[in-house]
Amino acid sequence: MAHVTGTPSFAQDIKPLFREEDRNAMDYIFDLWDYNDVSTHAENIFERLDDGSMPCDESWPAEQIQLFRSWIDAGKQA
């Protein structure tokens, strides 16, 4: 993954982290490709990413988890 410079955005940096199978697995709760859904549930998603329970098949690398946290901390830019 390329290093993100500046403020991370959902469209450019966060949405591409979620695979189609991740989206399909969670669509009964929210849409991981929808900015409003991910923004609304960002803290819960982060907790699951951080504890390794999401995605269900393998944990994200620490760099991706930190990118998601940085996106939240920077104000969840679209």
Secondary structure, 3 states (H helix, E strand, C coil): CCCCCCCCEHHHHHHHHCCHHHHHHHCCCCCCCCHHHHHHCHHHHHHHHHHCCCCCCCCCCHHHHHHHHHHHHCCCEC
